[in-house]
Amino acid sequence: MSALSAFFTRPWLVFTSAILFRLALLVYGRWQDANSPVKYTDIDYLVFTDAARFVSWGRSPYERATYRYTPLLAWLLYPTTWGGLWFEFGKVLFAAGDIATGWLIFKVLREHKGMEVGRATKFASIWLSNPMVANISTRGSSEGLIAVIVVALLWAVLQKRVILAGALLGLGVHFKIYPFIYAASIFWWLGAENVGSIRGHGKDAHRPVWLAKALMFFNPARSKLIASSGVTFMILNGLMLN
């Protein structure tokens, strides 16, 4: 077995190297910001941290021009207002989202595709060891959080934890609208063939055909998905509005 093959048979080595890679980029980013006219930190991160500063003053994050994100993001980055190295807190949070996404990819491949450890680790490494992915999060882009929410949504659906999946869908759409595009696929997948039939013991025979078909289409799993995602989305919107 070659050294590279042996490397991929030990997931802890792959994840440790991915973490160290991101830490190295964070350190390099601080150096570049201090010594180069071309900054490593993404301009969006400065917008995020300015919004967090407004929140810390008890004001609206939208007082920061060009901030067009959920107030929840500004609250998550509240520690960046404490000064010093805390300014990097958001980048660390986004990079941690990268690592969590890789772990979920590995978990899905192992549990639901039955892949052996080495192969699943190699596929997860396409994300974990991707320089572009690491660069985006360590520069201060929040896409790492969206990625982990979307992959966690996939994991929850495959686990048939429908209420959790709905909550994650609602959270993802609250952060950015585009996770909504996965709703139709998930809704369709939650049919009787994947989550079990809802037919009762002859109960459908006493119902009108249209009602029986509607109940079969909006089965318990699909109804839970709609309810949990909608409730989560509305609660978050209500909290952030206040």
HUVEN-V890646 format. One record per helix or strand of 3 or more residues. SS is the DSSP state (alpha for helix, beta for strand). FROM is the first residue (numbers start at 1). LEN is the number of residues. If there is no record, write none. Layout:
# HUVEN-V890646
ss:SS from:FROM len:LEN
ss:SS from:FROM len:LEN
This chain:
# HUVEN-V890646
ss:alpha from:3 len:6
ss:alpha from:11 len:25
ss:alpha from:43 len:14
ss:alpha from:61 len:3
ss:alpha from:71 len:6
ss:alpha from:78 len:5
ss:alpha from:84 len:29
ss:alpha from:117 len:12
ss:alpha from:131 len:8
ss:alpha from:143 len:16
ss:alpha from:162 len:14
ss:alpha from:177 len:13
ss:alpha from:192 len:4
ss:alpha from:203 len:4
ss:alpha from:209 len:9
ss:alpha from:220 len:22
